[in-house]
Amino acid sequence: MNVEVLILFLNATLVTVVSSIVVIAILRKQYLPVIRELEKKEEQEVNADDENKHIKSNI
C-alpha cells in the first residue's frame, strides 16, 4: 500500500472529524438556549393541562 494514499486517507478522516466537532459546537452554542426555552414552555403547558384535569375531576 502506498504511504501517500494512507496519509491522504488519514488527512481526509481527520479533517472530517474536526469539522464535524466544530459544526456541532457552533450549533449547540446557537440553539441550546432556544431548545431549553421551548422545553420550559412545553413543561408549563403540560403542568397547566394537569391542573385543569385535576380541577375538572374535583367538580
Secondary structure, DSSP 8 states (H G I E B T S, - for coil): --HHHHHHHHHHHHHHHHHHHHHHHHHHHHHHHHHHHHHHHHHHHHHHHHHHHHHHHH-
